[in-house]
Amino acid sequence: MNRLHPGLAAKLLASLVALFLLMPLIAVVPVSFTSRRYLSLPDGEWSWRHYISLFEDPDWGNSLLTSIQVGVLASLLAVLLAAAFCIGLWMLRPRFAGLMTGFVLLPMVAPPVVSSLTLYFFLNQLSQWNGLVAYDRLGGVVLAHMVMIVPYAVVVIMVSLSQLDRRMDLAAQSMGASVATRVFGVVLPNIRFGLIGAFFLCFLLSWDEIGVTLFVTSVETITLPRRMWMGLRDNVDPSIAALSVVLICVVTLVIVGRAALQFRKARQSG
């Protein structure tokens, strides 16, 4: 019983460690209420001016919408390509499967600067042929983010496929099922949670991407992380602290809501 219920000393130590890890996030809260035009702690006067500026400035809303568009499109394309690649390897088992997998996972291990420079020159070349998938365009940013997050989708989907019994596919094949029927009727329904998990992981990675975004954008397509970086680099705008507090509150609500939902399910099943 003692192993399942830690003592008072263990709980106190865990609380202190959690508080230490949360201190950088907690310190942002008072900074967001400063009445000055630069990042600083409130000097006797607390103000909501930066929260008001955050919601009244259309640039922040446009950057938020751009980040959502890029994240959703890049994640959908990444999951689609990763699923096609992984299912193909799982069904065909080619001789050079390991080499092909290593090639696909290359953006994960390559230095970010190398990937960013490569995508920068590639999108510049595409700019000479079209105005959609090009440098500082929404399509170009989606392509760049997709390249960077595809390896993570491949890893998640491969893990899901490794838990799928191959005899199910062999049984469908022996009964004369076509490749499309095997893929859409047998494989995909059994790895649907892996696909959903890969999508959310890719979306979070795309949402937080800043290194590649700095290389492939300029002034036309500005994501939310790039807008925050510009605010810190150019004028140290306290609105960034206000935005950070808003994001922290949103994430906290999501975590608390999920925990409450799980507690409710456990209580009903118990």
C-alpha positions in Angstrom: 0.0 0.0 0.0 2.9 2.4 0.8 4.2 2.0 -2.7 0.9 3.2 -4.2 0.6 6.1 -1.7 3.7 8.2 -1.4 4.4 9.8 1.9 4.3 13.4 2.9 8.0 14.0 2.2 7.7 12.7 -1.4 4.6 14.8 -2.0 6.4 17.9 -0.7 9.5 17.3 -2.8 7.4 16.7 -5.9 5.5 20.0 -5.2 8.8 21.9 -4.9 10.1 20.5 -8.1 6.9 21.3 -9.9 6.9 24.8 -8.5 10.6 25.3 -9.6 9.7 24.1 -13.2 6.7 26.4 -13.3 8.4 29.6 -12.0 9.4 30.8 -15.5 5.7 30.6 -16.6 4.4 32.2 -13.4 6.9 35.1 -13.8 5.2 36.0 -17.1 1.9 36.8 -15.5 2.9 40.0 -13.6 5.0 41.2 -16.5 1.9 41.0 -18.8 0.1 43.6 -16.5 2.8 46.2 -16.7 1.7 49.7 -17.7 5.0 50.5 -19.5 5.8 50.0 -23.2 8.6 47.5 -22.6 8.9 44.3 -20.7 9.1 45.0 -16.9 7.4 44.2 -13.7 4.5 46.4 -12.6 5.7 49.4 -10.6 2.8 49.9 -8.3 0.3 50.2 -11.3 -1.3 47.2 -13.0 -2.8 47.7 -16.4 -4.8 45.7 -19.0 -3.5 47.8 -21.9 -1.5 45.0 -23.4 -4.3 42.5 -23.3 -6.5 45.1 -25.0 -3.9 45.8 -27.6 -3.5 42.1 -28.2 -7.2 41.7 -29.1 -7.6 45.0 -30.9 -4.5 44.7 -33.1 -5.5 42.8 -36.3 -1.9 41.7 -36.9 -2.0 39.3 -34.0 -5.3 37.8 -35.2 -4.0 37.4 -38.8 -0.9 35.7 -37.5 -3.0 33.4 -35.3 -5.1 32.5 -38.4 -2.0 31.9 -40.5 -0.5 29.6 -37.9 -3.8 27.6 -37.7 -3.9 27.3 -41.5 -0.3 26.3 -41.9 -0.6 23.8 -39.0 -3.7 22.1 -40.3 -2.6 21.9 -43.9 0.9 20.8 -43.1 -0.3 18.2 -40.6 -2.9 16.8 -43.0 -0.3 16.5 -45.8 2.3 15.0 -43.5 0.0 12.4 -42.1 -1.2 11.5 -45.6 2.3 11.1 -47.0 3.5 9.3 -43.9 0.5 6.9 -43.9 1.1 6.0 -47.6 4.8 5.4 -47.0 4.4 3.3 -43.9 1.5 1.2 -45.2 3.5 0.6 -48.4 6.5 -0.6 -46.4 4.3 -2.7 -44.1 2.5 -4.4 -46.9 5.3 -4.8 -49.5 8.3 -5.3 -47.2 10.9 -4.1 -49.8 14.5 -5.2 -49.5 15.8 -1.6 -48.8 13.0 -0.7 -46.3 15.6 0.3 -43.7 17.4 2.6 -46.1 14.2 4.2 -47.3 13.1 4.8 -43.7 16.4 6.4 -42.9 16.0 8.7 -45.9 12.6 9.8 -44.8 13.7 10.4 -41.2 16.7 12.5 -42.4 15.0 15.9 -41.6 14.7 14.8 -38.0 18.5 14.3 -37.5 19.8 17.0 -39.9 20.8 20.3 -38.3 17.9 22.8 -38.5 20.1 25.4 -40.1 20.9 23.0 -43.0 17.3 22.2 -43.5 16.3 25.8 -43.3 18.9 26.9 -45.9 17.9 24.1 -48.2 14.2 25.0 -48.1 15.0 28.6 -48.5 16.9 28.1 -51.8 14.3 25.5 -52.9 11.4 27.9 -52.4 13.3 30.7 -54.0 13.6 28.6 -57.1 10.0 27.7 -57.0 9.2 31.4 -56.8 10.3 31.7 -60.4 7.7 29.3 -61.6 4.6 30.0 -59.5 3.3 32.4 -56.9 1.5 29.8 -54.6 4.1 27.4 -53.4 7.0 29.9 -53.1 9.1 31.9 -50.8 7.0 34.0 -48.3 3.8 32.4 -49.4 1.3 30.3 -47.5 1.9 27.3 -49.8 5.7 27.6 -49.3 5.4 27.7 -45.5 3.1 24.7 -45.6 5.6 22.8 -47.7 8.5 23.7 -45.5 6.6 22.7 -42.3 5.5 19.5 -43.9 9.0 18.5 -44.7 10.1 19.1 -41.1 7.2 17.2 -39.5 6.8 14.2 -41.8 9.4 12.1 -39.9 7.5 12.4 -36.7 4.3 11.2 -38.4 6.2 8.3 -39.9 7.5 7.2 -36.4 4.0 7.4 -34.8 2.3 5.5 -37.7 5.1 2.9 -37.8 4.5 2.2 -34.1 0.8 1.8 -34.7 1.4 -0.6 -37.6 3.9 -2.6 -35.5 1.0 -3.5 -33.2 -1.3 -4.5 -36.0 -1.6 -8.3 -36.6 -0.4 -9.0 -40.1 -2.7 -12.1 -40.3 -5.7 -9.8 -40.7 -4.3 -8.4 -43.9 -3.3 -11.9 -45.1 -6.8 -13.1 -44.4 -8.3 -10.3 -46.5 -5.8 -11.0 -49.3 -6.6 -14.7 -49.3 -10.3 -13.9 -49.7 -9.6 -11.9 -52.8 -9.7 -8.4 -51.4 -8.1 -5.7 -53.5 -5.3 -3.5 -52.3 -7.7 -0.6 -51.8 -10.1 -2.7 -49.8 -7.2 -4.0 -47.6 -5.9 -0.5 -47.0 -9.2 1.3 -46.4 -11.1 -1.6 -44.9 -8.5 -3.4 -42.8 -5.3 -1.3 -42.1 -6.6 2.3 -41.7 -9.5 1.5 -39.3 -7.1 -0.4 -37.0 -4.5 2.4 -36.9 -6.9 5.3 -36.7 -5.8 6.4 -33.3 -2.2 6.4 -34.5 -3.2 8.6 -37.4 -5.1 11.0 -35.0 -2.1 11.1 -32.7 0.3 11.8 -35.6 -1.9 14.6 -36.7 -2.0 16.3 -33.3 1.8 15.8 -32.8 2.5 17.3 -36.3 0.1 20.2 -35.6 1.9 21.1 -32.3 5.3 20.9 -34.0 4.2 23.1 -36.9 2.5 25.5 -34.5 5.8 25.9 -32.5 8.1 26.0 -35.5 10.2 29.2 -35.7 13.6 28.3 -37.1 12.5 27.2 -40.6 9.8 29.9 -40.7 12.4 32.6 -40.2 14.2 31.4 -43.4 11.2 30.9 -45.7 9.1 34.0 -44.8 9.6 37.8 -44.9 6.7 40.2 -44.6 3.7 38.5 -46.4 3.2 35.3 -44.4 3.8 35.9 -40.7 2.9 33.0 -38.3 2.3 33.6 -34.6 5.7 32.4 -33.4 7.4 34.7 -36.0 5.2 37.6 -34.8 6.3 37.0 -31.3 10.0 36.8 -32.4 9.6 40.1 -34.3 8.1 41.7 -31.2 11.0 40.6 -29.0 13.6 41.5 -31.6 12.3 44.9 -32.7 10.6 46.6 -29.7 10.3 44.1 -26.8 6.5 44.4 -26.9 4.8 43.4 -23.6 1.9 42.1 -25.6 4.0 39.0 -26.1 3.8 38.4 -22.3 0.0 38.9 -22.5 -0.2 36.4 -25.4 1.9 34.0 -23.4 -0.5 34.2 -20.5 -3.5 33.6 -22.8 -1.8 30.5 -24.3 -0.9 29.2 -20.8 -4.6 29.6 -19.7 -5.8 27.8 -22.9 -3.4 24.9 -22.4 -4.3 24.7 -18.7 -8.0 24.6 -19.4 -7.5 21.8 -22.0 -5.5 19.8 -19.5 -7.9 20.3 -16.7 -10.9 19.5 -18.9 -9.3 16.3 -20.1 -8.4 15.3 -16.6 -12.0 16.0 -15.5 -13.4 14.0 -18.4 -11.1 11.0 -17.5 -12.1 11.3 -13.9 -15.8 11.3 -14.8 -15.3 8.2 -17.1 -13.4 6.4 -14.3 -16.1 7.2 -11.8 -18.9 6.0 -14.1 -17.1 2.8 -14.9 -16.1 2.2 -11.3 
